[in-house]
Amino acid sequence: MTTWREVLGERTGLRLLATTIIAVAFTLYGYSIFLGMVERRSGVVLADPLLAAFPAYDLTWPIFVIIYGSLVVAVVVLMRDPLRLILALRAYVALVIIRMLCMWVVPLEPPLGMIPLVDPLVQSVTGAHEALSRDLFFSGHTSILTLLACVMPQRRLQILFIVLASMMGCFMLLQHVHYTVDVLVAPMTAYAAYKLIRPRVGLQVRQ
């Protein structure tokens, strides 16, 4: 099944698509509730020598442009390959679940000098009136871009998203939005989510 006509025309494809959509919807709903819980609890402040070496810079707009521009490009590319899109969505569900577990096990306070990352879209989804500050371990922005690099069908696109993920990690640190460990763990976790889900899609995804 390499086209939408084939996916929608077969029971296996329809079931795979329907369960994926349901999983994404339930995960995002639970995620929004979970983030509210995380914001209301206290944590610990980590000593981070790297962040202490420079002041925070407000890079909200570059971060906003990179993450949402990348998502638009990814949607355009993946819509041409339904199985790869399903793989991306399922790997994202796994990534979110892993991130929730990590945040629950490792409660952290915001880094010293943090400039809040104001994202109107995230705030509208989570219902938060202020920017989130305790959704730290690990970096969601960096891990999402890494995951997109994993699912891209062409090497040049993979390289592009790896570069964007690297830039995003640097921007997160420059704005003191995340600790260094948050950024370093994010790519490894995204790759683990991809490797975990890829064999379980049940259908062959073209390399």
C-alpha positions in Angstrom: 0.0 0.0 0.0 1.9 3.0 -1.3 -1.0 5.4 -2.2 -3.9 6.8 -0.3 -6.3 4.9 -2.7 -4.7 1.6 -1.7 -4.7 2.5 2.0 -8.3 3.6 2.0 -9.4 0.7 -0.3 -8.2 -2.1 2.0 -9.4 -3.1 5.4 -5.9 -3.4 6.8 -5.0 0.1 5.7 -8.2 1.6 7.0 -7.8 -0.1 10.4 -4.2 1.1 10.6 -5.1 4.6 9.8 -8.1 4.7 12.1 -6.3 3.3 15.1 -3.4 5.8 14.5 -5.8 8.8 14.4 -7.5 7.6 17.6 -4.2 7.0 19.3 -3.0 10.5 18.4 -6.2 12.1 19.6 -6.2 10.3 23.0 -2.5 10.9 23.5 -2.8 14.7 22.9 -5.8 14.9 25.2 -3.9 13.1 28.0 -0.8 15.2 27.2 -2.7 18.5 27.7 -4.0 17.3 31.1 -0.6 16.0 32.1 1.2 19.2 31.3 -1.1 21.1 33.5 -0.3 18.8 36.4 3.4 19.2 35.8 3.2 23.0 35.9 1.5 22.8 39.4 4.2 20.7 41.1 7.6 21.7 42.3 11.0 20.2 41.3 14.7 20.7 41.6 17.0 23.2 40.0 20.0 21.5 38.3 23.5 23.0 38.3 24.2 23.5 34.6 27.7 24.9 34.0 27.0 25.5 30.3 24.0 27.6 30.9 25.8 29.5 33.6 28.5 30.5 31.0 26.2 32.9 29.1 23.1 35.0 29.6 19.7 34.1 28.1 18.7 35.4 24.7 15.1 35.7 23.5 14.9 33.5 20.4 11.2 32.9 20.6 10.5 33.9 17.0 13.3 31.9 15.3 12.2 28.9 17.4 8.6 29.5 16.4 9.5 29.7 12.7 11.7 26.6 12.7 9.3 24.3 14.5 6.1 25.2 12.6 7.9 25.7 9.3 9.4 22.2 9.7 6.0 20.8 10.5 4.5 22.3 7.4 7.3 20.8 5.2 7.0 17.4 6.9 3.2 17.3 6.3 3.6 18.2 2.7 6.3 15.5 2.2 4.6 12.8 4.2 1.2 13.2 2.7 2.7 11.7 -0.4 3.5 8.5 1.5 0.7 7.3 3.7 2.6 4.5 5.4 5.4 6.8 6.3 2.9 9.4 7.6 1.3 6.7 9.8 4.7 5.6 11.0 5.5 9.3 11.9 2.3 9.7 13.8 2.7 6.4 15.8 6.3 7.2 16.6 5.1 10.6 17.8 2.6 8.9 20.1 5.4 6.8 21.5 7.6 9.8 21.9 5.0 11.8 23.8 4.3 8.8 26.2 8.0 8.4 26.8 8.3 12.2 27.5 5.5 12.1 30.0 7.1 9.2 31.8 10.4 11.1 31.9 8.9 14.3 33.2 7.0 12.5 35.9 10.1 10.6 37.1 12.3 13.7 36.9 10.5 16.8 38.2 12.5 19.9 37.5 12.3 23.6 38.1 13.0 26.0 35.2 16.7 26.8 34.6 18.0 30.0 36.2 17.5 33.0 34.0 15.0 31.2 31.7 13.1 33.4 29.2 9.7 31.7 28.9 8.9 30.3 25.4 5.5 31.8 24.6 3.7 29.6 22.1 0.1 30.6 21.5 -0.7 27.3 19.8 0.6 25.2 22.7 -1.2 27.4 25.2 -4.5 27.0 23.3 -4.1 23.2 23.2 -3.2 22.9 26.9 -5.5 25.6 28.2 -2.6 27.3 30.0 -2.8 31.1 30.6 1.0 31.4 30.9 3.9 29.8 29.1 4.9 26.4 30.2 8.1 26.2 32.2 8.3 22.8 33.8 7.9 20.5 30.8 11.6 20.1 30.8 13.1 16.5 30.6 13.5 16.2 27.7 13.2 18.9 25.0 10.0 18.4 23.0 11.0 20.7 20.2 14.4 19.0 19.6 13.0 15.5 19.8 10.2 16.3 17.3 12.6 17.6 14.7 14.9 14.6 15.3 11.9 12.3 14.8 11.0 14.0 11.6 14.6 13.5 10.4 14.2 9.8 11.0 11.0 9.4 9.0 12.0 11.6 6.0 12.1 9.5 2.7 15.1 11.3 1.2 18.6 11.7 2.6 18.7 15.4 1.8 15.6 15.9 3.8 17.0 13.8 6.6 20.1 16.0 6.7 18.0 19.2 6.6 16.0 18.1 9.6 19.1 17.0 11.5 20.5 20.5 11.0 17.2 22.1 12.1 17.1 19.8 15.2 20.7 20.9 16.0 19.8 24.5 15.6 16.7 24.0 17.8 18.8 22.4 20.5 21.2 25.3 20.5 18.3 27.8 20.6 16.7 26.1 23.5 20.0 26.4 25.5 20.6 30.0 24.4 17.1 31.0 25.7 17.7 28.9 28.8 14.4 27.1 28.1 16.0 23.7 28.8 18.9 22.3 30.7 21.8 20.8 28.7 20.8 17.3 29.6 17.3 17.9 28.3 18.7 18.7 24.8 21.2 15.9 24.8 18.7 13.2 25.7 16.1 14.4 23.2 17.6 13.1 19.9 18.4 9.7 21.4 14.9 9.3 22.7 13.3 10.3 19.4 15.5 7.8 17.6 14.5 5.1 20.1 10.8 5.9 19.6 11.3 5.6 15.8 13.1 2.3 16.1 10.5 1.0 18.5 7.5 1.7 16.3 8.9 1.1 12.8 8.7 -2.8 13.0 5.3 -2.6 14.6 3.5 -0.6 11.9 2.9 -4.0 10.3 3.6 -2.9 6.8 6.8 -2.3 4.9 7.9 1.3 4.7 10.2 2.1 1.8 13.7 3.2 2.7 
